[in-house]
């Protein structure tokens, strides 16, 4: 594929796919959406018509048989990722994969090796890596601004599922990848790895506080919920740094999303109290030891070239940039399934720790992938 050629993409999954993937791929100068997939063909056709997309399918096999198709963006619920991901990679198509990657680290590992075997690129949508305030935090950490880190504290407390009337669906089921751990813990595990390095061991407590929700498909009948809506974690990083993390989707007036880094030379605090949009609103504060916090200005070199009403769109377009760059270079650049396996592995171990009420050790990623 030439560096300037258009990459023709199918979007599979039309929730987040329709909200973010389609507009992001349409906006990008190198990608063209040529097909959309939904299990309901009428819905797929309606979405295709509204976005002027040529093809609509309810069969993934038929979609993948399109001779002009180069790549697929997959944003179905996580319990479908492994089977669909296998089909996409077996067909030799490049893949942009939403988090969480699959239902287990073993499934994600299998996709990682299949992509290598088929020589296709996989990019994972860990978009916080591309949010300007987060990139500035990374720069300050790399410069050693805080010195030796003494404590990392992460809070991600929102009200997205605080209303018990919110409908029951796959998100309510642990066996389908639902829950706050998969929704946001997958992101947190990736950015911990990116910003601070690997984890040595962890201890977790998961809880489900809203145990029933109404199912609109069954006239509002209350159905059981067993997916976590609150997750508390203690982590010890490979260098010994302690990290405390609190995640919840049921906290009315929760403080939002904050990462606090305390070191022997200073402090960095990144945060947003925007409960409606999980990307808009981040700002970074810094202080040398013993001084007051001041807000840092985002340099133009990191700022988004264009900001959208939906905060998720600008970092997603940067993810598409990375995907296109990976396809041009013929190799999966960070964030790839390598990072995806690690996030999924930490999710698996979180469940293991909770189920067995114990600390669990985290294996070396390269050894796990071998």
C-alpha positions as CSV (number, residue, x, y, z in Angstrom):
1,X,0.0,0.0,0.0
2,X,1.5,3.4,-1.0
3,X,1.9,6.0,1.7
4,X,-0.7,8.3,0.2
5,X,-3.3,5.7,-0.6
6,X,-6.8,5.6,1.0
7,X,-7.4,2.8,3.5
8,X,-10.9,1.4,3.0
9,X,-12.5,0.5,6.4
10,X,-15.6,-1.3,7.6
11,X,-17.1,-0.4,11.0
12,X,-18.4,-3.4,12.9
13,X,-20.4,-2.4,16.0
14,X,-22.7,0.6,15.8
15,X,-23.0,2.0,19.3
16,X,-19.6,3.6,19.9
17,X,-18.9,2.7,16.3
18,X,-21.6,5.1,15.1
19,X,-20.9,7.8,17.7
20,X,-17.1,7.9,17.3
21,X,-15.6,5.5,14.8
22,X,-17.6,6.5,11.8
23,X,-17.2,10.3,12.2
24,X,-13.5,9.9,13.2
25,X,-12.8,7.7,10.2
26,X,-14.7,10.0,7.9
27,X,-12.8,13.0,9.2
28,X,-9.4,11.4,8.7
29,X,-7.9,12.2,5.3
30,X,-6.5,8.7,4.7
31,X,-9.5,6.5,5.7
32,X,-12.8,5.9,3.9
33,X,-15.7,4.0,5.5
34,X,-17.1,1.7,2.8
35,X,-19.2,-0.7,5.0
36,X,-21.0,-1.0,8.2
37,X,-22.1,-4.2,10.1
38,X,-25.0,-4.7,12.6
39,X,-26.7,-8.0,13.4
40,X,-30.0,-6.3,12.3
41,X,-29.7,-5.7,8.6
42,X,-32.4,-3.0,8.5
43,X,-30.5,-1.1,11.2
44,X,-27.2,-1.5,9.4
45,X,-28.8,-0.2,6.2
46,X,-30.3,2.8,7.9
47,X,-26.9,3.7,9.4
48,X,-25.2,3.2,6.1
49,X,-27.7,5.4,4.4
50,X,-27.5,8.2,7.0
51,X,-23.7,8.3,6.6
52,X,-23.6,7.6,2.8
53,X,-21.7,4.4,3.3
54,X,-21.9,2.1,0.3
55,X,-22.4,-1.3,1.9
56,X,-24.4,-2.6,4.9
57,X,-24.2,-6.2,6.3
58,X,-25.4,-8.4,9.0
59,X,-22.9,-11.1,8.0
60,X,-19.3,-10.6,9.0
61,X,-18.3,-13.3,6.5
62,X,-19.9,-11.4,3.6
63,X,-18.4,-8.1,4.8
64,X,-14.9,-9.6,4.9
65,X,-15.3,-10.9,1.4
66,X,-15.4,-7.4,-0.1
67,X,-12.4,-7.3,-2.4
68,X,-11.7,-3.6,-1.8
69,X,-11.8,-3.8,2.0
70,X,-8.4,-3.1,3.7
71,X,-9.3,-2.8,7.4
72,X,-11.9,-3.1,10.1
73,X,-12.7,-1.0,13.2
74,X,-14.3,-3.3,15.8
75,X,-16.4,-1.9,18.6
76,X,-18.9,-4.6,19.4
77,X,-19.4,-5.6,23.1
78,X,-16.3,-7.4,24.4
79,X,-17.8,-10.9,24.5
80,X,-17.9,-10.8,20.6
81,X,-14.3,-9.5,20.1
82,X,-12.4,-12.8,20.1
83,X,-14.5,-14.6,17.5
84,X,-15.0,-11.5,15.3
85,X,-11.3,-10.5,15.8
86,X,-10.2,-14.0,14.7
87,X,-12.4,-13.8,11.5
88,X,-11.0,-10.3,10.7
89,X,-7.4,-11.3,11.2
90,X,-7.8,-14.6,9.3
91,X,-9.2,-12.6,6.4
92,X,-5.9,-10.6,6.4
93,X,-7.5,-7.3,7.4
94,X,-5.9,-4.7,9.6
95,X,-7.8,-4.2,12.9
96,X,-8.6,-1.2,15.1
97,X,-9.8,-2.8,18.3
98,X,-11.8,-1.3,21.1
99,X,-11.2,-2.0,24.8
100,X,-11.6,-4.2,26.6
101,X,-9.8,-6.4,24.1
102,X,-11.7,-9.7,24.7
103,X,-12.9,-11.8,27.6
104,X,-9.5,-13.0,28.8
105,X,-5.8,-12.4,28.4
106,X,-5.5,-15.9,26.8
107,X,-8.0,-14.8,24.1
108,X,-6.1,-11.6,23.6
109,X,-2.8,-13.4,23.4
110,X,-4.3,-15.7,20.7
111,X,-5.3,-12.6,18.7
112,X,-1.8,-11.1,19.2
113,X,-0.1,-14.2,17.7
114,X,-2.7,-14.6,14.9
115,X,-2.0,-11.0,13.9
116,X,1.7,-11.7,13.8
117,X,1.1,-14.9,11.8
118,X,-1.1,-13.1,9.2
119,X,1.2,-10.1,9.1
120,X,-1.5,-7.5,9.8
121,X,-1.6,-4.5,12.0
122,X,-3.7,-4.2,15.2
123,X,-4.1,-0.8,16.9
124,X,-5.9,-0.6,20.2
125,X,-8.1,2.4,21.2
126,X,-6.3,3.5,24.4
127,X,-7.1,7.1,23.7
128,X,-5.8,8.7,26.9
129,X,-2.3,8.4,25.4
130,X,-3.4,11.1,22.9
131,X,-5.1,13.6,25.2
132,X,-2.9,16.7,25.5
133,X,-3.0,17.1,29.3
134,X,-2.1,13.4,29.6
135,X,0.8,13.8,27.2
136,X,2.0,16.8,29.2
137,X,1.9,14.6,32.4
138,X,4.0,12.0,30.6
139,X,6.5,14.7,29.6
140,X,6.9,16.0,33.1
141,X,7.3,12.4,34.5
142,X,9.9,11.6,32.0
143,X,11.8,14.8,33.0
144,X,11.8,13.5,36.6
145,X,9.8,16.5,37.8
146,X,8.5,14.7,41.0
147,X,11.7,12.8,41.7
148,X,11.3,9.4,43.3
149,X,7.6,8.6,43.3
150,X,6.2,7.9,46.8
151,X,2.6,7.4,46.0
152,X,0.2,7.3,42.9
153,X,-3.5,7.8,43.6
154,X,-6.1,7.3,41.0
155,X,-9.8,8.1,41.3
156,X,-12.3,7.6,38.5
157,X,-15.7,8.2,40.1
158,X,-18.7,8.9,37.8
159,X,-22.4,8.6,37.9
160,X,-23.0,7.0,34.4
161,X,-24.8,4.0,35.9
162,X,-25.8,5.5,39.3
163,X,-29.5,5.5,38.3
164,X,-31.0,2.0,39.1
165,X,-33.5,2.6,36.3
166,X,-30.8,2.5,33.6
167,X,-31.8,-0.5,31.5
168,X,-30.3,-4.0,31.9
169,X,-28.2,-5.2,28.9
170,X,-24.9,-7.0,28.3
171,X,-23.1,-4.4,30.4
172,X,-24.9,-5.9,33.4
173,X,-23.3,-9.3,32.9
174,X,-19.8,-10.3,34.0
175,X,-19.8,-13.2,31.6
176,X,-20.2,-10.8,28.7
177,X,-17.5,-8.4,29.8
178,X,-19.7,-5.8,31.5
179,X,-18.8,-3.7,34.5
180,X,-16.7,-0.7,35.4
181,X,-13.4,-2.7,35.4
182,X,-13.8,-3.4,31.7
183,X,-15.2,0.0,30.8
184,X,-12.6,2.2,32.5
185,X,-10.2,-0.1,34.4
186,X,-8.9,-1.3,31.0
187,X,-7.9,2.3,30.2
188,X,-6.4,2.8,33.7
189,X,-4.3,-0.4,33.4
190,X,-2.9,0.8,30.1
191,X,-2.0,4.3,31.3
192,X,-0.4,3.0,34.5
193,X,1.8,0.8,32.3
194,X,2.5,3.7,29.9
195,X,3.2,6.4,32.5
196,X,4.7,4.4,35.4
197,X,5.8,1.0,34.2
198,X,4.8,-2.6,34.9
199,X,2.9,-3.9,37.9
200,X,4.5,-6.4,40.3
201,X,1.4,-7.5,42.2
202,X,-2.2,-6.3,43.0
203,X,-5.0,-6.8,45.5
204,X,-8.6,-6.0,44.4
205,X,-12.2,-5.8,45.7
206,X,-15.0,-5.7,43.2
207,X,-18.6,-5.0,44.2
208,X,-22.0,-4.8,42.5
209,X,-24.1,-2.4,44.4
210,X,-27.1,-2.2,42.0
211,X,-28.1,-5.9,41.8
212,X,-31.2,-5.6,39.5
213,X,-32.1,-3.5,36.5
214,X,-35.2,-3.3,34.3
215,X,-35.0,-5.1,30.9
216,X,-36.9,-3.0,28.3
217,X,-37.0,-6.1,26.1
218,X,-39.2,-7.8,28.7
219,X,-41.6,-5.0,29.7
220,X,-39.3,-3.7,32.3
221,X,-38.9,-7.0,34.2
222,X,-36.1,-6.7,36.8
223,X,-33.1,-8.9,35.8
224,X,-30.1,-9.8,37.9
225,X,-26.8,-7.8,37.6
226,X,-23.5,-9.4,38.5
227,X,-21.0,-7.1,36.7
228,X,-19.0,-4.9,39.0
229,X,-19.9,-1.2,39.4
230,X,-17.2,-0.4,41.9
231,X,-13.6,-1.6,42.0
232,X,-11.0,-0.8,44.7
233,X,-7.4,-1.7,43.9
234,X,-4.0,-1.7,45.6
235,X,-1.0,-2.1,43.2
236,X,2.7,-2.4,43.8
237,X,4.7,-1.4,40.7
238,X,7.8,-3.3,39.6
239,X,10.0,-0.5,41.2
240,X,8.1,-0.8,44.5
241,X,5.9,2.3,44.1
242,X,2.5,1.9,45.8
243,X,-0.6,2.8,43.8
244,X,-4.2,3.1,45.0
245,X,-7.1,3.1,42.6
246,X,-10.8,3.6,43.1
247,X,-13.2,3.1,40.2
248,X,-17.0,3.5,40.3
249,X,-19.8,4.2,37.8
250,X,-22.5,4.6,40.5
251,X,-21.2,7.7,42.5
252,X,-23.6,10.6,42.3
253,X,-21.5,13.8,42.1
254,X,-18.3,11.7,42.0
255,X,-15.2,13.7,41.7
256,X,-14.5,12.6,38.2
257,X,-11.2,11.3,36.9
258,X,-8.0,12.2,38.8
259,X,-4.4,10.9,38.8
260,X,-2.2,12.2,41.6
261,X,1.6,11.6,41.7
262,X,3.5,12.4,44.8
263,X,7.3,12.4,44.8
264,X,10.2,13.5,46.9
265,X,10.8,16.5,44.7
266,X,7.3,17.5,43.8
267,X,3.7,16.7,42.9
268,X,1.7,16.4,39.7
269,X,-2.1,16.3,39.7
270,X,-4.1,15.6,36.5
271,X,-7.8,15.7,36.7
272,X,-11.2,16.5,35.3
273,X,-14.5,16.9,37.2
274,X,-16.5,16.7,33.9
275,X,-19.0,13.8,34.5
276,X,-20.6,14.1,31.1
277,X,-17.6,13.7,28.9
278,X,-14.6,11.6,29.9
279,X,-12.1,13.5,27.7
280,X,-13.1,17.1,27.9
281,X,-11.9,19.1,31.0
282,X,-8.5,17.7,31.9
283,X,-6.0,20.1,33.4
284,X,-2.6,19.4,34.9
285,X,-1.3,21.1,38.1
286,X,2.3,21.0,39.4
287,X,4.2,22.0,42.4
288,X,7.8,21.6,43.6
289,X,8.1,20.1,47.1
290,X,6.7,22.5,49.7
291,X,5.2,25.0,47.1
292,X,1.6,25.6,46.0
293,X,0.1,23.9,43.0
294,X,-0.2,25.9,39.8
295,X,-1.9,24.9,36.6
296,X,0.3,24.2,33.6
297,X,-0.5,25.5,30.1
298,X,-0.8,23.0,27.4
299,X,1.8,23.7,24.7
300,X,0.6,24.2,21.2
301,X,2.7,21.2,20.1
302,X,0.4,18.9,22.1
303,X,-2.9,20.7,21.6
304,X,-5.6,19.1,19.4
305,X,-5.7,20.8,16.0
306,X,-9.5,20.7,16.2
307,X,-11.8,20.2,19.2
308,X,-15.2,18.6,18.8
309,X,-18.4,18.7,20.9
310,X,-17.8,15.1,21.9
311,X,-14.4,15.0,23.6
312,X,-13.8,11.4,22.5
313,X,-13.5,12.3,18.9
314,X,-10.2,14.2,18.8
315,X,-8.1,11.6,20.6
316,X,-9.8,8.8,18.5
317,X,-8.7,10.6,15.3
318,X,-5.1,10.6,16.7
319,X,-5.6,6.8,17.3
320,X,-6.6,6.5,13.6
321,X,-3.4,8.5,12.7
322,X,-1.4,5.9,14.6
323,X,-3.3,3.0,12.9
324,X,-2.6,4.5,9.5
325,X,1.1,5.1,10.4
326,X,1.3,1.4,11.5
327,X,-0.3,0.2,8.2
328,X,2.1,2.3,6.2
329,X,5.1,0.9,8.2
330,X,3.8,-2.6,8.1
331,X,4.1,-3.0,11.9
332,X,1.8,-2.6,14.9
333,X,3.1,0.6,16.7
334,X,2.1,1.4,20.3
335,X,-0.7,1.1,21.4
336,X,-1.0,-2.3,19.9
337,X,-2.2,-5.7,21.0
338,X,1.0,-6.1,23.0
339,X,-0.4,-3.3,25.3
340,X,-3.8,-4.8,25.0
341,X,-2.7,-8.1,26.3
342,X,-1.2,-6.4,29.4
343,X,-4.4,-4.5,30.2
344,X,-6.4,-7.6,29.8
345,X,-4.0,-9.6,32.0
346,X,-4.4,-7.1,34.8
347,X,-8.1,-7.3,34.5
348,X,-8.0,-11.1,34.7
349,X,-5.8,-10.9,37.8
350,X,-8.1,-8.3,39.4
351,X,-11.0,-10.8,39.1
352,X,-8.7,-13.5,40.5
353,X,-7.7,-11.4,43.4
354,X,-11.3,-10.5,44.2
355,X,-12.5,-14.1,43.9
356,X,-9.8,-15.5,46.1
357,X,-9.5,-12.5,48.4
358,X,-5.7,-12.3,48.1
359,X,-2.7,-10.5,46.6
360,X,-1.7,-11.9,43.1
361,X,1.6,-11.6,41.4
362,X,1.7,-10.2,37.8
363,X,3.8,-12.2,35.4
364,X,6.3,-10.7,33.0
365,X,4.5,-9.7,29.8
366,X,7.0,-11.1,27.4
367,X,7.1,-14.4,29.3
368,X,3.3,-14.5,29.3
369,X,3.2,-14.0,25.5
370,X,5.9,-16.6,24.8
